[in-house]
Every structure is written in structure tokens, then in C-alpha cells.
Amino acid sequence: MVNKETIFRSALNAIHYSGIGKLAGPAFKGNGAYLMLHHILPGGGLQTGFAPNAGLEITPQFLGEVIQFVRQRGYQIVSIDESHKIITGEITCDKPFIVFTIDDGYRDNLIHALPVFQQHNCPFTIFIAPQITSGTSELWWRGLEQVVADNDCVKCEINGQQYDIASSNTAEEKAAFAQIYWPVRNLPEYEQRIWIRQFCNDYGIDLDEMCASQAMNWDEVRQISSDPLCTIGAHTINHYAVSKLTDEQVRDEVVSSGDIIEQKIGKRPEFFAYPYGDEGSAGPRDFQIVKDAGFKLAVTTRKGVIYDEHADHLTALPRLSLNGAYQETHYVEALLSGVPFALFNKFKKLNVA
């Protein structure tokens, strides 16, 4: 069976090699784009074998290549605050803009990404979820990966469904992870975190140790935020999919995340990113709550570039993912053309419903 990744890669290749991207780009590339990253690691995204979260990783080398590439293609790299001013018309920009954004705040951002951004004098934003920074968040997707990788068989119960899955080789590991991932992802947020803690505990995985080993702590966040290239944004407290929460719970996650970050680093964040950020994880109610909380701008993971019409939807902006499976600049060029998303969205510029 051909998977979605293969289909999407083929589509991007077709857009690039056919020349459609260059021909149609002027009509669809819009005014700029927000690029999304998570981990920047040596070898990131290039792993062979069982590595289900490799898409969240890119190499420092590729990050540097993308920075150089977009500048060569006539884009102006700006801070997220400058992008807000461009979209709202407060300042003008005679080039399309690019904003680099990183979600969650992992330690590799400091160790491996910061030197690249400094080398290229490239501004960037990191969206912090305080519970991750405190080292006590359940990075459930990583915990699930570790359990599958460490065991020849995985047994569990999710929503009354029993699972007993072999995972003794790479093919079985991939199948086991794929079979369990969405049932876990779709659990109500609070139930999900209770479930993953018990599951990992049963298999001897310490989620707090895993989180603390991967995330920047508050001293490190303060260190990276002191660099003038860096902007710190908010990302909820607990990295919850806000669409699954009540109005009151969403407001608390949104407002309190800003409160905690301000207390810890001495500056209140003005920008926000929705955890997961797809259509099923954040919607119009949440966009309004974030706006009412006073954030100037918020980014989703809905795919697309920025058009004039986004000025009326500043807390529902799309992004383009720098995915570990697509670490070649011609994929970036195809994405920035806007053509894939024009086709996907049936030529509608906005996807905010």
C-alpha cells in the first residue's frame, strides 16, 4: 500500500520538476510563510529502521541550507513581531517574508539550532509549553515509541479495546506504533496523560526523565531568550489539543501559559502556537479565545502560505513544516509556491473554519 508520505513527496516532485511551481507560483505563493520545526539534531530525520517521530527532526545542516535558500529565492527573513506588522500593514515589505518557528522548546534548539541562526543572523521564535520546560510533561508520542522499540510484544487496553501486538523487528515495530498511535492520540486529553503514564510505567519507562532529558529547562530558556534573534511564544501549559477542552480549560491553558512564561523569563509572550495545531486540534472557538487573551498572532499547523485575507484571522495562521522526510530544498521551493495548498484547499486562500 502506498502511504500518504510517498504520495505527497511524489506531488511535490511533480510540482518542482514539471515547472508548475514556477509558472503558478506568482498566483499562489502569497505574501510569505511561517516555517515550523521541532528538533534540530545531527542526523535528525535521516534515521533508518524504526523511527516513527523522525519527521519532527531535521539536521542543523539542512536548517542552514533552508535559511540560505529562501534568501537566494528573494524572501526576507523577519521576526514574528515584524511579520505581524507586515500582515496588519503597519510596515511595508517589498519582498515575501519568512518566519522560522520552533515548537515545544527542546534542548537541541539551544545546542544545535541557535548556532545556525546566529551564523546566518536569522531571527526565530520558540513556542514554550511550561510543563515541558519544567520537565514533567508526558511526551506521549516519544514514550510510545520507546516502549515499542524496547519490547518484542506490546500489550495494552485503550477505550476497552485490547491490543497484543508483536514488535520484534522493524516492520512489526512500525505496524505496532501505527496501530496504537491514533487510539492514544484520540483519547480525551486528561485521560490520555493518565493512560500513557500507566502504560510507560508498566514497561519501565520514566516519562519525567525522558522529558527532562529532552527539554530546555528554565535557565536554558532564559539563556536562549536573551539572544536578540530569539522570541519566546506560548504553547499552552500542558501541550493539550485545545479543541478537546472546555471553554474554561482552554482559557486557563492559554492565559496561564503566558503568566508562567512572564514570571519565569521576565517578559510576557505576545505570540501563540496551538499544540498539534491541525483542524481537529484547534478551531474557531480557540482562535477567538486566544485573541481575547491578548495575543497578537497565533499559528496553527494547517498548511498554507499567507495572503492579504489573513489580516482578518491573525490567530489562525497556517504554517509549512520542515519535515525530516523532506530534507531537500526543492521540496521547500514546491511548498513555498503555494500550489500544493491551492489544490488541497480547492483554491480557497483561507482555511480557518
N, C-alpha and C positions, 0 to 999 in steps of 0.2 A: 504494500500500500504506500502511495506517495504521501508524505506528510506535508503539513502546511508550510514548514520552513523551506522545503525543496521547491514548492510551488511559488512562494514569494521570491526566493532567490532567482528562479527562472524568469519571473516577471521583471525583476529589477535588471537582470542581464539583458532581457529583450528591450527594455526602455533605453538602456545605455547603448547597446551595440547597434540597434536599429536607427539610432539618431532621433528617436521620438522625443526624448528628454530635451534635447537642444532645440528642436523645432517647436515643441509645445510649451517648453518651459516659460517663455515670456508671458504666456497667458495664465499659467497656473502657479508659478513659484512664489507669488505674493511678495510681501514686504520683508520677510525674514523668517527665522525659525529658532525654536528652543531645542537644543540637543540634550538628551538625557543619558546619564551614566550612573553606575553604582560602584563597582570595584574597578580599580586600575592597578593591575598586578603584572609582574614579569610572567609571561606565559599565559596570562589571563585570556580565557575564551578559546585557547588553542589546544586544550586537553583532548586526548583520545580516550576511548573507553567510556566508563560511566561517569558522567559529569553533567547532571541534569540542570544545574544552575550556571553553567558556563556562559550562557547568554547574557548574564548580568556582569560579565567581566570583559575588559579589553586590556591590551598591553599599553604601557607608557609610550612605547614607540608609535603605536597607532594613534594615540591621543595627539602626539606631536605632529604626525602626518596630517591629521584632520585639521588641526589649527593652521598649518601652512597651506593646506589645500583650499580651505574656504577663503583665506585671504587672497590666494592666487586667482580664485574664481570671482573676485570682486566684492566679497562680503566684508562688512565691517563688524568686528567682534566687539560687543559692548557689554557693560554690566547689566544686571537685571533692572536696576533703577533707571539706567539710560533707556532700556527697551520700553519701560513703562512710559517714559516721557515721549518717546518716538511714537508709540501707538496712540497716545492721547493728543498728539500734536503740539506738545509743549516745546519740543525741539524738533528740528528737521534733520533728516539724514539722506544724503544723495545716493546712498548705497543700501542694498538689503542688509539686514543685521543678523547676527548670530549671537545667541547666548548659550554658554555652557552651564548646565545644571547637573548636580550630583545628589542623589537621594540617599538618606539614612545616616551618612556620616561615619564611614568605616575608616580604620586606621590607615589603610593603604592610600586614602585620599591625602593624608599628610605626608606619608613616607614616599610615595611614588608619583602621585599626581601633582602635588604642589611644586616640586622642582621643574616639571614640564611647563606648568602655567607660568612660573617665574621666568624660565628660559625664554619663553615666547611673549612675555609681557601680556598675558591673556587673562582677563577678568573671568571669574566663575562664581557660582553660588552653590552652597551646600545646604540641603534641607535636613534639619535635625529633628529626630523624634527623641525627646528626653529620656524615655525608658530604655531606648537602645544605648544612648550615651551613658546612662547610669550603669549599663552592663547587666540589666535584669530583664531584658525583653526576650520573648520567645521567638527567635528567628526560625520559625517552624519549618520553613522550606529547606533550611540547612540541616536542622535536626532530623527531618525525614530522610534527607539524602544520606546522612551519616549512618542512620540505623540500617538502611538498605545496603549501603556499602560494606558494613561490618558483619553482616549476617547472611547465612545461606538460605534462610527462610524467614519471612516476616508474617507474624500473626497479629491481628488486631480486630477490633469491632468499631465500626463507625455508623452511627444512627441505626443501630440494630442489625447492620449488615456485617457478617463475619468474613474476614479475609484470611487466607492461608496461602501465601504466595512464595514460590521458590525464587531465590535471588543469589544463586551460586556462581553465575557468570555474567558477563556484561549484558548480554541480550536479556537475561532474566531480570537483572537489576533495572534496566531501562523500562521493561514492561511492568515491574512491580511498582516503581515510582509513578509511572503514568497512571496505573490503576488506582493508586491511593491518593494522588495529589489533589484531584478535584473534589472528591468527597470531603477531604480535610479543608480545602480552601472554601468550600461552600457551607461549612458549619457556621452557626452564629458566632460572632467574634469572641465572646466570653467563653463559650463552650469550647471553641477551637483551642484557646490557650490552655484550658484545663486538660483537654484531651491530649495535646501534644506533650505537655509536661509529664503526664502519666505514661504515655507511650514511650517517651525517651528515657524516663526513669526505669521502666521495665527492661530496657535494653542497655542500661548503664551509661547513658549519655547525659552529661550535665549541661543543660541549656544556658544557665547563667555563665558558666565558664566559657562556653562557646561564644556567647555574646560579648563578654568582657575581652576575650582574646581578639575579636574582630573589630570591635567598635572603638572609635576615639573616645577617651574619657573627657571629662570637662576641662581638665588642664590642657589637653591637646586641642580641644575645640577653641579654647581661648587663644592658644598659640596660633592656630591657623587663621582665626578670625582677625588677628592683629595685622595680618598681611593686607595691604590696601587693595590687592586684587580680589580678595575674598569677601563675599556677602553671605551671612548666615540667615537662612529662612526657616520656617516652621513646617512640621510634617506630622502633626498630631502628637499626642503624648505616647501612645502605645502602638503606633503603626496599625491602626484598625482601618478596615474598609468602612468609611463613614456611612455609606448608604445602608448598612445593616444596623445602624444605631438609631435611637430615638432622637428627636429634635434636641432635647436637653443634653443627651450624651454627646451629640455632635458639637454643640456649643461649648461644652466643657473641654472636649478634646482639642478644639480649635483655639479657644481663648486661653486655656490654661497652658497649652504648649508655648504660646507667646509669653505668658507670665513667667514660666520657668526659665526659658531661654534668656529673657531680660534679666532675671535675677542672677543667673549663672555667668553671663558674659558682659553684663552692663549695658546692653543695647537691645531694644525691642525689635524683633523681626517685623518687616513690613511686607514680606512675600511668603507665599504658602504653596506647598505641593501636596496633593492628595495621595495617600498610600494606595498602591496598586493603580489607581487613577483611571481605570477603564470605565466603560459605560455602566458596568454592573457594580462598580465600587464607589462612584461619586456621580451625583446628578444635580438637576436644577435646584432642589431644596438645599443641597450642600453648598452649591455655588453662592446662593443668597446668604446663607449663614456666614460663610467666610467673608463675604462683602460687608455684612452687618458688623462683623467683628473688627473691621477697620483695616483689613489687609488691602494693599493697593492692587495686588495682582496675584493670581494663583494659576498653577499649571497642572494639567491632567496628564494622562498617558494616551488620551485619544490622539490618533495620528493625524498630522497635518501641518501645514505652514500657516503663517499669519497673514491675514488680509485686513483691509480697512474696516470691514464689518466687525472684526474682533474688538474694536474700541468699545462696543456696547456690551461686551461679555468678558470683562477683564479678569474675572475669577473662574473662567472656564477655557483657558487657552490650551491648545494642543502642543504636543512635543514630538520629536523624532528620536528614536532610541539608537544609540551607538551600541549595537548588539555584538557580542563576541563571535557570533557565527558569520558576521558580515564585515570582517576587518580588511576591507579593500576600499580605496577612495572612490572607485566608480560606483559602488553601492550608495555611498553618501551623495554623490552627484545625482543619481537617479532619484533618491529620496527628496533632495532639495529642489528638484524640478517641480515638485508638487503633483506630477502626473499620476503616481500610484494612488494618491488620496482623492484626486479628482474623479478617478474611475471608481474607487471604492465607495465614495460618498455620492455617486451619481451626479457629479459636477456641482454639488452644493458646496459652497465655501465654508459654511458653518456646520459643526456637529456638536450642538450644545443642549439638545433636548434630553 
